[in-house]
């Protein structure tokens, strides 16, 4: 049984650090190179795994290419099962080369989509869904994602989704069919035409919705959950104050923590608060996955805040266990 099965986007970012971005035809020495793993679903699964969830990746990966092998090794190092992955010779992770100018704090991103990525067109096999508590999807491979969430709903499997861009009928079907929709403010306002995140929460509600969260970065998030078959009141979760170093991947971290908390049976308010804490903690370190906290680190962070666990270590152990 998997707590969280992800079938969306995985990516690799290779960062080249230079004193400044060069002019055309100029040669510049690169003093440091770093590789970071990312992608909406890729990062969310790492977060969920570090928070104690049993995770698996069932999206597309290549067969023999080095990028797919690197993603696989990263997943395995995090304890994430890759046996459900769909292998195809024409599949590849998204690959970005990022030139970081350290003097001016600038970056230029060059990315390449070298093949198919995201959710497989056929969705998720029925036997795999029967062994899944929470299905995590994003907008990469939208047709397959729509098939997957439809099958998951029929099987009684909770679905958490992340979508940052897209429009048209397929995107509308995707958004409407997701039980737990967690989206950034920019997408929510564009999708609904609302003036603010609080209003967008109400306008994004659908008959299949179990919960919705609109994340607003340093301004926290607005959320609502289903009560008696309809949307409950919209609530606000403030962001945790931290010394921010890099917000890359914070939204993905929020999603992964929310999915893990859902699989662990936490109530809505705790899911949102845990996800907000994990995202804030990640922002204290650079890169998309480097600063992702582990379970005990988040427990300690929340104990220091004083109001989720109320200083009760027994409650902390019970809810995470």
NUBADREN-745564 format. One record per residue (C-alpha): residue in one letter; residue number from 1; x, y negated, z; chain. Coordinates in steps of 0.02 Angstrom, whole numbers, always signed. Example, Ala and Ser with C-alpha at 12.3 -4.5 7.8 and 13.67 -1.06 7.14 Angstrom:
<type: a | seq: 1 | X: +615 | Y: +225 | Z: +390 | mol: A>
<type: s | seq: 2 | X: +684 | Y: +53 | Z: +357 | mol: A>
This chain:
<type: x | seq: 1 | X: +0 | Y: +0 | Z: +0 | mol: A>
<type: x | seq: 2 | X: +69 | Y: -171 | Z: -49 | mol: A>
<type: x | seq: 3 | X: +25 | Y: -326 | Z: +49 | mol: A>
<type: x | seq: 4 | X: +61 | Y: -441 | Z: -99 | mol: A>
<type: x | seq: 5 | X: +78 | Y: -393 | Z: -282 | mol: A>
<type: x | seq: 6 | X: +138 | Y: -532 | Z: -398 | mol: A>
<type: x | seq: 7 | X: +119 | Y: -529 | Z: -587 | mol: A>
<type: x | seq: 8 | X: +171 | Y: -703 | Z: -643 | mol: A>
<type: x | seq: 9 | X: +323 | Y: -806 | Z: -689 | mol: A>
<type: x | seq: 10 | X: +503 | Y: -768 | Z: -642 | mol: A>
<type: x | seq: 11 | X: +649 | Y: -881 | Z: -687 | mol: A>
<type: x | seq: 12 | X: +836 | Y: -907 | Z: -670 | mol: A>
<type: x | seq: 13 | X: +915 | Y: -1078 | Z: -650 | mol: A>
<type: x | seq: 14 | X: +1101 | Y: -1097 | Z: -683 | mol: A>
<type: x | seq: 15 | X: +1162 | Y: -1262 | Z: -610 | mol: A>
<type: x | seq: 16 | X: +1318 | Y: -1347 | Z: -675 | mol: A>
<type: x | seq: 17 | X: +1380 | Y: -1483 | Z: -556 | mol: A>
<type: x | seq: 18 | X: +1478 | Y: -1626 | Z: -636 | mol: A>
<type: x | seq: 19 | X: +1532 | Y: -1796 | Z: -568 | mol: A>
<type: x | seq: 20 | X: +1419 | Y: -1880 | Z: -696 | mol: A>
<type: x | seq: 21 | X: +1321 | Y: -1832 | Z: -850 | mol: A>
<type: x | seq: 22 | X: +1440 | Y: -1845 | Z: -999 | mol: A>
<type: x | seq: 23 | X: +1421 | Y: -1954 | Z: -1152 | mol: A>
<type: x | seq: 24 | X: +1402 | Y: -1870 | Z: -1323 | mol: A>
<type: x | seq: 25 | X: +1558 | Y: -1773 | Z: -1378 | mol: A>
<type: x | seq: 26 | X: +1640 | Y: -1798 | Z: -1208 | mol: A>
<type: x | seq: 27 | X: +1726 | Y: -1655 | Z: -1118 | mol: A>
<type: x | seq: 28 | X: +1694 | Y: -1643 | Z: -930 | mol: A>
<type: x | seq: 29 | X: +1763 | Y: -1520 | Z: -804 | mol: A>
<type: x | seq: 30 | X: +1630 | Y: -1422 | Z: -707 | mol: A>
<type: x | seq: 31 | X: +1693 | Y: -1402 | Z: -527 | mol: A>
<type: x | seq: 32 | X: +1548 | Y: -1294 | Z: -468 | mol: A>
<type: x | seq: 33 | X: +1418 | Y: -1176 | Z: -542 | mol: A>
<type: x | seq: 34 | X: +1272 | Y: -1101 | Z: -447 | mol: A>
<type: x | seq: 35 | X: +1137 | Y: -977 | Z: -495 | mol: A>
<type: x | seq: 36 | X: +965 | Y: -992 | Z: -417 | mol: A>
<type: x | seq: 37 | X: +815 | Y: -879 | Z: -441 | mol: A>
<type: x | seq: 38 | X: +642 | Y: -954 | Z: -457 | mol: A>
<type: x | seq: 39 | X: +478 | Y: -951 | Z: -548 | mol: A>
<type: x | seq: 40 | X: +308 | Y: -978 | Z: -468 | mol: A>
<type: x | seq: 41 | X: +276 | Y: -795 | Z: -433 | mol: A>
<type: x | seq: 42 | X: +459 | Y: -748 | Z: -409 | mol: A>
<type: x | seq: 43 | X: +482 | Y: -873 | Z: -268 | mol: A>
<type: x | seq: 44 | X: +313 | Y: -837 | Z: -190 | mol: A>
<type: x | seq: 45 | X: +356 | Y: -652 | Z: -175 | mol: A>
<type: x | seq: 46 | X: +524 | Y: -690 | Z: -92 | mol: A>
<type: x | seq: 47 | X: +434 | Y: -800 | Z: +34 | mol: A>
<type: x | seq: 48 | X: +302 | Y: -669 | Z: +72 | mol: A>
<type: x | seq: 49 | X: +436 | Y: -534 | Z: +92 | mol: A>
<type: x | seq: 50 | X: +538 | Y: -640 | Z: +212 | mol: A>
<type: x | seq: 51 | X: +381 | Y: -669 | Z: +315 | mol: A>
<type: x | seq: 52 | X: +358 | Y: -483 | Z: +337 | mol: A>
<type: x | seq: 53 | X: +241 | Y: -436 | Z: +195 | mol: A>
<type: x | seq: 54 | X: +271 | Y: -280 | Z: +90 | mol: A>
<type: x | seq: 55 | X: +285 | Y: -350 | Z: -86 | mol: A>
<type: x | seq: 56 | X: +297 | Y: -289 | Z: -265 | mol: A>
<type: x | seq: 57 | X: +320 | Y: -367 | Z: -437 | mol: A>
<type: x | seq: 58 | X: +208 | Y: -304 | Z: -576 | mol: A>
<type: x | seq: 59 | X: +239 | Y: -436 | Z: -709 | mol: A>
<type: x | seq: 60 | X: +344 | Y: -428 | Z: -867 | mol: A>
<type: x | seq: 61 | X: +530 | Y: -391 | Z: -868 | mol: A>
<type: x | seq: 62 | X: +649 | Y: -347 | Z: -1008 | mol: A>
<type: x | seq: 63 | X: +729 | Y: -177 | Z: -1028 | mol: A>
<type: x | seq: 64 | X: +917 | Y: -201 | Z: -1045 | mol: A>
<type: x | seq: 65 | X: +950 | Y: -389 | Z: -1047 | mol: A>
<type: x | seq: 66 | X: +1062 | Y: -461 | Z: -909 | mol: A>
<type: x | seq: 67 | X: +935 | Y: -593 | Z: -853 | mol: A>
<type: x | seq: 68 | X: +802 | Y: -462 | Z: -816 | mol: A>
<type: x | seq: 69 | X: +930 | Y: -356 | Z: -725 | mol: A>
<type: x | seq: 70 | X: +981 | Y: -506 | Z: -620 | mol: A>
<type: x | seq: 71 | X: +800 | Y: -542 | Z: -572 | mol: A>
<type: x | seq: 72 | X: +776 | Y: -359 | Z: -528 | mol: A>
<type: x | seq: 73 | X: +930 | Y: -357 | Z: -417 | mol: A>
<type: x | seq: 74 | X: +873 | Y: -516 | Z: -328 | mol: A>
<type: x | seq: 75 | X: +702 | Y: -439 | Z: -294 | mol: A>
<type: x | seq: 76 | X: +780 | Y: -278 | Z: -229 | mol: A>
<type: x | seq: 77 | X: +896 | Y: -377 | Z: -114 | mol: A>
<type: x | seq: 78 | X: +741 | Y: -457 | Z: -39 | mol: A>
<type: x | seq: 79 | X: +655 | Y: -289 | Z: -15 | mol: A>
<type: x | seq: 80 | X: +531 | Y: -316 | Z: -157 | mol: A>
<type: x | seq: 81 | X: +476 | Y: -162 | Z: -254 | mol: A>
<type: x | seq: 82 | X: +500 | Y: -181 | Z: -442 | mol: A>
<type: x | seq: 83 | X: +436 | Y: -10 | Z: -493 | mol: A>
<type: x | seq: 84 | X: +266 | Y: -82 | Z: -548 | mol: A>
<type: x | seq: 85 | X: +351 | Y: -205 | Z: -669 | mol: A>
<type: x | seq: 86 | X: +301 | Y: -188 | Z: -852 | mol: A>
<type: x | seq: 87 | X: +460 | Y: -165 | Z: -955 | mol: A>
<type: x | seq: 88 | X: +465 | Y: -227 | Z: -1134 | mol: A>
<type: x | seq: 89 | X: +611 | Y: -256 | Z: -1250 | mol: A>
<type: x | seq: 90 | X: +541 | Y: -427 | Z: -1300 | mol: A>
<type: x | seq: 91 | X: +515 | Y: -488 | Z: -1120 | mol: A>
<type: x | seq: 92 | X: +634 | Y: -609 | Z: -1032 | mol: A>
<type: x | seq: 93 | X: +635 | Y: -718 | Z: -877 | mol: A>
<type: x | seq: 94 | X: +630 | Y: -905 | Z: -911 | mol: A>
<type: x | seq: 95 | X: +809 | Y: -969 | Z: -910 | mol: A>
<type: x | seq: 96 | X: +862 | Y: -1148 | Z: -872 | mol: A>
<type: x | seq: 97 | X: +1032 | Y: -1231 | Z: -880 | mol: A>
<type: x | seq: 98 | X: +1031 | Y: -1383 | Z: -765 | mol: A>
<type: x | seq: 99 | X: +1170 | Y: -1513 | Z: -772 | mol: A>
<type: x | seq: 100 | X: +1177 | Y: -1604 | Z: -605 | mol: A>
<type: x | seq: 101 | X: +1265 | Y: -1772 | Z: -600 | mol: A>
<type: x | seq: 102 | X: +1325 | Y: -1788 | Z: -421 | mol: A>
<type: x | seq: 103 | X: +1373 | Y: -1972 | Z: -423 | mol: A>
<type: x | seq: 104 | X: +1206 | Y: -2037 | Z: -485 | mol: A>
<type: x | seq: 105 | X: +1100 | Y: -1895 | Z: -413 | mol: A>
<type: x | seq: 106 | X: +1032 | Y: -1858 | Z: -586 | mol: A>
<type: x | seq: 107 | X: +992 | Y: -1695 | Z: -674 | mol: A>
<type: x | seq: 108 | X: +957 | Y: -1641 | Z: -851 | mol: A>
<type: x | seq: 109 | X: +862 | Y: -1479 | Z: -877 | mol: A>
<type: x | seq: 110 | X: +880 | Y: -1371 | Z: -1032 | mol: A>
<type: x | seq: 111 | X: +766 | Y: -1219 | Z: -1026 | mol: A>
<type: x | seq: 112 | X: +740 | Y: -1073 | Z: -1142 | mol: A>
<type: x | seq: 113 | X: +592 | Y: -955 | Z: -1153 | mol: A>
<type: x | seq: 114 | X: +678 | Y: -810 | Z: -1238 | mol: A>
<type: x | seq: 115 | X: +532 | Y: -690 | Z: -1240 | mol: A>
<type: x | seq: 116 | X: +370 | Y: -639 | Z: -1157 | mol: A>
<type: x | seq: 117 | X: +352 | Y: -677 | Z: -972 | mol: A>
<type: x | seq: 118 | X: +220 | Y: -681 | Z: -838 | mol: A>
<type: x | seq: 119 | X: +68 | Y: -569 | Z: -825 | mol: A>
<type: x | seq: 120 | X: +55 | Y: -422 | Z: -948 | mol: A>
<type: x | seq: 121 | X: -84 | Y: -441 | Z: -1076 | mol: A>
<type: x | seq: 122 | X: -171 | Y: -285 | Z: -1009 | mol: A>
<type: x | seq: 123 | X: -180 | Y: -356 | Z: -832 | mol: A>
<type: x | seq: 124 | X: -154 | Y: -235 | Z: -687 | mol: A>
<type: x | seq: 125 | X: -185 | Y: -48 | Z: -684 | mol: A>
<type: x | seq: 126 | X: -332 | Y: +7 | Z: -578 | mol: A>
<type: x | seq: 127 | X: -230 | Y: +127 | Z: -472 | mol: A>
<type: x | seq: 128 | X: -108 | Y: -12 | Z: -430 | mol: A>
<type: x | seq: 129 | X: -249 | Y: -129 | Z: -378 | mol: A>
<type: x | seq: 130 | X: -315 | Y: +5 | Z: -260 | mol: A>
<type: x | seq: 131 | X: -148 | Y: -3 | Z: -169 | mol: A>
<type: x | seq: 132 | X: -145 | Y: -194 | Z: -157 | mol: A>
<type: x | seq: 133 | X: -212 | Y: -310 | Z: -23 | mol: A>
<type: x | seq: 134 | X: -175 | Y: -476 | Z: -109 | mol: A>
<type: x | seq: 135 | X: -143 | Y: -507 | Z: -294 | mol: A>
<type: x | seq: 136 | X: -38 | Y: -661 | Z: -333 | mol: A>
<type: x | seq: 137 | X: -51 | Y: -737 | Z: -507 | mol: A>
<type: x | seq: 138 | X: +2 | Y: -897 | Z: -595 | mol: A>
<type: x | seq: 139 | X: -30 | Y: -976 | Z: -765 | mol: A>
<type: x | seq: 140 | X: +111 | Y: -886 | Z: -856 | mol: A>
<type: x | seq: 141 | X: +30 | Y: -753 | Z: -966 | mol: A>
<type: x | seq: 142 | X: -143 | Y: -827 | Z: -942 | mol: A>
<type: x | seq: 143 | X: -242 | Y: -697 | Z: -1040 | mol: A>
<type: x | seq: 144 | X: -171 | Y: -554 | Z: -937 | mol: A>
<type: x | seq: 145 | X: -195 | Y: -653 | Z: -777 | mol: A>
<type: x | seq: 146 | X: -381 | Y: -678 | Z: -815 | mol: A>
<type: x | seq: 147 | X: -401 | Y: -491 | Z: -845 | mol: A>
<type: x | seq: 148 | X: -310 | Y: -455 | Z: -682 | mol: A>
<type: x | seq: 149 | X: -414 | Y: -570 | Z: -573 | mol: A>
<type: x | seq: 150 | X: -575 | Y: -503 | Z: -649 | mol: A>
<type: x | seq: 151 | X: -522 | Y: -325 | Z: -609 | mol: A>
<type: x | seq: 152 | X: -463 | Y: -376 | Z: -436 | mol: A>
<type: x | seq: 153 | X: -630 | Y: -458 | Z: -396 | mol: A>
<type: x | seq: 154 | X: -721 | Y: -299 | Z: -448 | mol: A>
<type: x | seq: 155 | X: -605 | Y: -196 | Z: -337 | mol: A>
<type: x | seq: 156 | X: -625 | Y: -310 | Z: -186 | mol: A>
<type: x | seq: 157 | X: -444 | Y: -367 | Z: -190 | mol: A>
<type: x | seq: 158 | X: -406 | Y: -544 | Z: -131 | mol: A>
<type: x | seq: 159 | X: -328 | Y: -656 | Z: -266 | mol: A>
<type: x | seq: 160 | X: -213 | Y: -804 | Z: -232 | mol: A>
<type: x | seq: 161 | X: -168 | Y: -912 | Z: -382 | mol: A>
<type: x | seq: 162 | X: -49 | Y: -1052 | Z: -425 | mol: A>
<type: x | seq: 163 | X: -80 | Y: -1156 | Z: -580 | mol: A>
<type: x | seq: 164 | X: +14 | Y: -1316 | Z: -622 | mol: A>
<type: x | seq: 165 | X: -38 | Y: -1352 | Z: -801 | mol: A>
<type: x | seq: 166 | X: -152 | Y: -1297 | Z: -941 | mol: A>
<type: x | seq: 167 | X: -323 | Y: -1338 | Z: -1009 | mol: A>
<type: x | seq: 168 | X: -457 | Y: -1262 | Z: -1118 | mol: A>
<type: x | seq: 169 | X: -583 | Y: -1122 | Z: -1091 | mol: A>
<type: x | seq: 170 | X: -455 | Y: -991 | Z: -1035 | mol: A>
<type: x | seq: 171 | X: -385 | Y: -1105 | Z: -901 | mol: A>
<type: x | seq: 172 | X: -561 | Y: -1145 | Z: -844 | mol: A>
<type: x | seq: 173 | X: -601 | Y: -958 | Z: -830 | mol: A>
<type: x | seq: 174 | X: -441 | Y: -930 | Z: -734 | mol: A>
<type: x | seq: 175 | X: -475 | Y: -1071 | Z: -611 | mol: A>
<type: x | seq: 176 | X: -658 | Y: -1024 | Z: -586 | mol: A>
<type: x | seq: 177 | X: -623 | Y: -839 | Z: -556 | mol: A>
<type: x | seq: 178 | X: -489 | Y: -855 | Z: -421 | mol: A>
<type: x | seq: 179 | X: -541 | Y: -823 | Z: -241 | mol: A>
<type: x | seq: 180 | X: -400 | Y: -922 | Z: -158 | mol: A>
<type: x | seq: 181 | X: -347 | Y: -1068 | Z: -269 | mol: A>
<type: x | seq: 182 | X: -195 | Y: -1166 | Z: -210 | mol: A>
<type: x | seq: 183 | X: -147 | Y: -1306 | Z: -330 | mol: A>
<type: x | seq: 184 | X: -44 | Y: -1466 | Z: -328 | mol: A>
<type: x | seq: 185 | X: -133 | Y: -1633 | Z: -318 | mol: A>
<type: x | seq: 186 | X: -83 | Y: -1686 | Z: -493 | mol: A>
<type: x | seq: 187 | X: -166 | Y: -1535 | Z: -573 | mol: A>
<type: x | seq: 188 | X: -320 | Y: -1547 | Z: -462 | mol: A>
<type: x | seq: 189 | X: -350 | Y: -1730 | Z: -507 | mol: A>
<type: x | seq: 190 | X: -321 | Y: -1698 | Z: -692 | mol: A>
<type: x | seq: 191 | X: -436 | Y: -1546 | Z: -692 | mol: A>
<type: x | seq: 192 | X: -579 | Y: -1631 | Z: -601 | mol: A>
<type: x | seq: 193 | X: -561 | Y: -1815 | Z: -638 | mol: A>
<type: x | seq: 194 | X: -576 | Y: -1846 | Z: -451 | mol: A>
<type: x | seq: 195 | X: -500 | Y: -2000 | Z: -369 | mol: A>
<type: x | seq: 196 | X: -417 | Y: -1907 | Z: -226 | mol: A>
<type: x | seq: 197 | X: -370 | Y: -1734 | Z: -164 | mol: A>
<type: x | seq: 198 | X: -513 | Y: -1723 | Z: -39 | mol: A>
<type: x | seq: 199 | X: -642 | Y: -1749 | Z: -175 | mol: A>
<type: x | seq: 200 | X: -551 | Y: -1628 | Z: -291 | mol: A>
<type: x | seq: 201 | X: -568 | Y: -1488 | Z: -163 | mol: A>
<type: x | seq: 202 | X: -757 | Y: -1500 | Z: -173 | mol: A>
<type: x | seq: 203 | X: -760 | Y: -1515 | Z: -362 | mol: A>
<type: x | seq: 204 | X: -649 | Y: -1363 | Z: -388 | mol: A>
<type: x | seq: 205 | X: -766 | Y: -1249 | Z: -291 | mol: A>
<type: x | seq: 206 | X: -845 | Y: -1103 | Z: -384 | mol: A>
<type: x | seq: 207 | X: -959 | Y: -958 | Z: -344 | mol: A>
<type: x | seq: 208 | X: -809 | Y: -839 | Z: -326 | mol: A>
<type: x | seq: 209 | X: -710 | Y: -956 | Z: -216 | mol: A>
<type: x | seq: 210 | X: -656 | Y: -897 | Z: -44 | mol: A>
<type: x | seq: 211 | X: -541 | Y: -1044 | Z: -8 | mol: A>
<type: x | seq: 212 | X: -458 | Y: -1190 | Z: -95 | mol: A>
<type: x | seq: 213 | X: -305 | Y: -1294 | Z: -51 | mol: A>
<type: x | seq: 214 | X: -243 | Y: -1450 | Z: -139 | mol: A>
<type: x | seq: 215 | X: -62 | Y: -1485 | Z: -90 | mol: A>
<type: x | seq: 216 | X: +0 | Y: -1665 | Z: -84 | mol: A>
<type: x | seq: 217 | X: +184 | Y: -1652 | Z: -38 | mol: A>
<type: x | seq: 218 | X: +232 | Y: -1769 | Z: +105 | mol: A>
<type: x | seq: 219 | X: +49 | Y: -1812 | Z: +129 | mol: A>
<type: x | seq: 220 | X: +4 | Y: -1634 | Z: +178 | mol: A>
<type: x | seq: 221 | X: -142 | Y: -1542 | Z: +101 | mol: A>
<type: x | seq: 222 | X: -331 | Y: -1540 | Z: +94 | mol: A>
<type: x | seq: 223 | X: -424 | Y: -1376 | Z: +109 | mol: A>
<type: x | seq: 224 | X: -592 | Y: -1290 | Z: +129 | mol: A>
<type: x | seq: 225 | X: -650 | Y: -1111 | Z: +150 | mol: A>
<type: x | seq: 226 | X: -812 | Y: -1020 | Z: +114 | mol: A>
<type: x | seq: 227 | X: -940 | Y: -1021 | Z: +253 | mol: A>
<type: x | seq: 228 | X: -1107 | Y: -933 | Z: +236 | mol: A>
<type: x | seq: 229 | X: -1081 | Y: -916 | Z: +49 | mol: A>
<type: x | seq: 230 | X: -1041 | Y: -1097 | Z: +15 | mol: A>
<type: x | seq: 231 | X: -898 | Y: -1220 | Z: +37 | mol: A>
<type: x | seq: 232 | X: -864 | Y: -1272 | Z: +215 | mol: A>
<type: x | seq: 233 | X: -809 | Y: -1447 | Z: +265 | mol: A>
<type: x | seq: 234 | X: -648 | Y: -1515 | Z: +189 | mol: A>
<type: x | seq: 235 | X: -505 | Y: -1525 | Z: +315 | mol: A>
<type: x | seq: 236 | X: -332 | Y: -1604 | Z: +311 | mol: A>
<type: x | seq: 237 | X: -167 | Y: -1525 | Z: +363 | mol: A>
<type: x | seq: 238 | X: -28 | Y: -1654 | Z: +386 | mol: A>
<type: x | seq: 239 | X: +146 | Y: -1615 | Z: +323 | mol: A>
<type: x | seq: 240 | X: +276 | Y: -1572 | Z: +454 | mol: A>
<type: x | seq: 241 | X: +410 | Y: -1707 | Z: +471 | mol: A>
<type: x | seq: 242 | X: +581 | Y: -1642 | Z: +420 | mol: A>
<type: x | seq: 243 | X: +741 | Y: -1714 | Z: +348 | mol: A>
<type: x | seq: 244 | X: +713 | Y: -1682 | Z: +163 | mol: A>
<type: x | seq: 245 | X: +860 | Y: -1626 | Z: +56 | mol: A>
<type: x | seq: 246 | X: +772 | Y: -1547 | Z: -95 | mol: A>
<type: x | seq: 247 | X: +587 | Y: -1517 | Z: -127 | mol: A>
<type: x | seq: 248 | X: +618 | Y: -1396 | Z: -272 | mol: A>
<type: x | seq: 249 | X: +508 | Y: -1244 | Z: -248 | mol: A>
<type: x | seq: 250 | X: +414 | Y: -1310 | Z: -97 | mol: A>
<type: x | seq: 251 | X: +247 | Y: -1280 | Z: -183 | mol: A>
<type: x | seq: 252 | X: +296 | Y: -1102 | Z: -225 | mol: A>
<type: x | seq: 253 | X: +348 | Y: -1074 | Z: -45 | mol: A>
<type: x | seq: 254 | X: +178 | Y: -1137 | Z: +14 | mol: A>
<type: x | seq: 255 | X: +92 | Y: -1011 | Z: -101 | mol: A>
<type: x | seq: 256 | X: +196 | Y: -864 | Z: -45 | mol: A>
<type: x | seq: 257 | X: +171 | Y: -902 | Z: +139 | mol: A>
<type: x | seq: 258 | X: -16 | Y: -922 | Z: +114 | mol: A>
<type: x | seq: 259 | X: -26 | Y: -754 | Z: +23 | mol: A>
<type: x | seq: 260 | X: +73 | Y: -667 | Z: +160 | mol: A>
<type: x | seq: 261 | X: -37 | Y: -741 | Z: +296 | mol: A>
<type: x | seq: 262 | X: -193 | Y: -689 | Z: +201 | mol: A>
<type: x | seq: 263 | X: -128 | Y: -510 | Z: +187 | mol: A>
<type: x | seq: 264 | X: -92 | Y: -512 | Z: +373 | mol: A>
<type: x | seq: 265 | X: -272 | Y: -560 | Z: +412 | mol: A>
<type: x | seq: 266 | X: -240 | Y: -734 | Z: +478 | mol: A>
<type: x | seq: 267 | X: -385 | Y: -858 | Z: +486 | mol: A>
<type: x | seq: 268 | X: -386 | Y: -1000 | Z: +360 | mol: A>
<type: x | seq: 269 | X: -320 | Y: -1136 | Z: +475 | mol: A>
<type: x | seq: 270 | X: -170 | Y: -1029 | Z: +522 | mol: A>
<type: x | seq: 271 | X: -136 | Y: -985 | Z: +340 | mol: A>
<type: x | seq: 272 | X: -127 | Y: -1168 | Z: +293 | mol: A>
<type: x | seq: 273 | X: -22 | Y: -1216 | Z: +442 | mol: A>
<type: x | seq: 274 | X: +101 | Y: -1074 | Z: +417 | mol: A>
<type: x | seq: 275 | X: +117 | Y: -1116 | Z: +232 | mol: A>
<type: x | seq: 276 | X: +145 | Y: -1300 | Z: +272 | mol: A>
<type: x | seq: 277 | X: +281 | Y: -1256 | Z: +398 | mol: A>
<type: x | seq: 278 | X: +372 | Y: -1138 | Z: +279 | mol: A>
<type: x | seq: 279 | X: +368 | Y: -1269 | Z: +139 | mol: A>
<type: x | seq: 280 | X: +435 | Y: -1404 | Z: +255 | mol: A>
<type: x | seq: 281 | X: +576 | Y: -1291 | Z: +315 | mol: A>
<type: x | seq: 282 | X: +627 | Y: -1250 | Z: +137 | mol: A>
<type: x | seq: 283 | X: +642 | Y: -1437 | Z: +97 | mol: A>
<type: x | seq: 284 | X: +788 | Y: -1450 | Z: +218 | mol: A>
<type: x | seq: 285 | X: +901 | Y: -1353 | Z: +98 | mol: A>
<type: x | seq: 286 | X: +940 | Y: -1366 | Z: -89 | mol: A>
<type: x | seq: 287 | X: +879 | Y: -1247 | Z: -223 | mol: A>
<type: x | seq: 288 | X: +716 | Y: -1157 | Z: -250 | mol: A>
<type: x | seq: 289 | X: +747 | Y: -1006 | Z: -138 | mol: A>
<type: x | seq: 290 | X: +900 | Y: -1045 | Z: -34 | mol: A>
<type: x | seq: 291 | X: +804 | Y: -1128 | Z: +107 | mol: A>
<type: x | seq: 292 | X: +660 | Y: -1004 | Z: +119 | mol: A>
<type: x | seq: 293 | X: +641 | Y: -962 | Z: +304 | mol: A>
<type: x | seq: 294 | X: +619 | Y: -792 | Z: +381 | mol: A>
<type: x | seq: 295 | X: +478 | Y: -741 | Z: +496 | mol: A>
<type: x | seq: 296 | X: +562 | Y: -776 | Z: +662 | mol: A>
<type: x | seq: 297 | X: +625 | Y: -944 | Z: +601 | mol: A>
<type: x | seq: 298 | X: +449 | Y: -998 | Z: +558 | mol: A>
<type: x | seq: 299 | X: +384 | Y: -931 | Z: +725 | mol: A>
<type: x | seq: 300 | X: +513 | Y: -1036 | Z: +817 | mol: A>
<type: x | seq: 301 | X: +477 | Y: -1190 | Z: +711 | mol: A>
<type: x | seq: 302 | X: +291 | Y: -1177 | Z: +748 | mol: A>
<type: x | seq: 303 | X: +322 | Y: -1147 | Z: +933 | mol: A>
<type: x | seq: 304 | X: +420 | Y: -1309 | Z: +935 | mol: A>
<type: x | seq: 305 | X: +270 | Y: -1398 | Z: +860 | mol: A>
<type: x | seq: 306 | X: +172 | Y: -1338 | Z: +1011 | mol: A>
<type: x | seq: 307 | X: -5 | Y: -1327 | Z: +942 | mol: A>
<type: x | seq: 308 | X: -23 | Y: -1170 | Z: +833 | mol: A>
<type: x | seq: 309 | X: +31 | Y: -1039 | Z: +959 | mol: A>
<type: x | seq: 310 | X: +11 | Y: -1151 | Z: +1112 | mol: A>
<type: x | seq: 311 | X: +175 | Y: -1084 | Z: +1178 | mol: A>
<type: x | seq: 312 | X: +103 | Y: -908 | Z: +1188 | mol: A>
<type: x | seq: 313 | X: +237 | Y: -789 | Z: +1125 | mol: A>
<type: x | seq: 314 | X: +119 | Y: -643 | Z: +1138 | mol: A>
<type: x | seq: 315 | X: -3 | Y: -726 | Z: +1019 | mol: A>
<type: x | seq: 316 | X: +139 | Y: -758 | Z: +898 | mol: A>
<type: x | seq: 317 | X: +190 | Y: -575 | Z: +898 | mol: A>
<type: x | seq: 318 | X: +11 | Y: -517 | Z: +878 | mol: A>
<type: x | seq: 319 | X: -34 | Y: -627 | Z: +730 | mol: A>
<type: x | seq: 320 | X: +128 | Y: -591 | Z: +636 | mol: A>
<type: x | seq: 321 | X: +126 | Y: -405 | Z: +676 | mol: A>
